[in-house]
Amino acid sequence: MPRSDPLMATVIDEVAIEVCVDSAASAVAAQRGGATRIELCSDLAAGGITPSAGLIELVRSKVSIAIHVMIRPRGGDFCYSRDEFEIMRRDIALVKSLGANGVVLGLLHTNGSVDADRTRELADSARPHQVTFHRAFDVSSDLFRALEDVCSTGADRILTSGGEQNALQGAALISRLVQASHGRIIIMACGGITEKNASSIVTQTGVREVHAGLRTPVAALQSPPRIALGTDPRRAYQRYEVLEEDVRSLREALTFTRTKSGK
């Protein structure tokens, strides 16, 4: 039997996993499954908006991993009025006081370019906490111009599917963004990432962070109500939770073992 080389060591090479959650139960499941951090939102059906102070405070009391909170005053586009911008500024101050570790935001001009000046103002107000520019990036008019604009704001990372519906479809462009970033900002891949495709996405793109939803539908009511509330009857009583085992499977898929020389 060949002897092991004492100068060689096994290294566990892990990719950071951010899991998007909208409840305390999902946050706890994400932590137990091995998530690096959570993105905390409300109304994920609208792409996520700012969660309540009560939810932030409760989640902070239940998990020890990093919490990055969505700062988005409403669904829809990312072109905000003066009042909406003020709401975002105040929400950043609030979530900092509640123990969050970072904020997630994104602002565009009506022509689809990044609103760099106001993004920079919010990023400055968030310090020393981390700042992620969310998928407003993916609907911007020019992704490589947007990359330069977001870099100029001092944000720490960009969340992107490469301008496509999911990360597999946008893998080639995500790879180009990683190269174009030159280490100035973290590119975090997102969009339909599961344990089945995560390793391939990481390999194709070169990202070291991924963002996943991993939502499973939950049926609480024993029989469907006679009436539907809200503007979309199909989702009137639908809700989802993150399951610990799904996060663990994703973590296992993204844990690579390699051998490294000790020289």
Buried (B, 14 or more C-beta within 10 A) or exposed (E): EEEEEEEEEEEEEEBBBBBBBBBBBBBBBBBBBBBBBBBBBBBBBEBBBBBEEEBBBBBBEEBEBBBBBBBBBEEEEBBBEEEBBEBBBEBBEBBBEBEBBBBBBBBBBEEBBBBBEBBBBBBEBBEEBBBBBBBBBBBBEEBEEBBBBBBBBBBBBBBBBBBBEBBBBBBEBBBBBBEBBEEEBBBBBBBBBBBEBBBEBBEBBBBBBBBBBBBEEEEEEEEEEEEEEEEEEEEEBEBBBBBBEBBBBBBEBBBEEEEEEEE
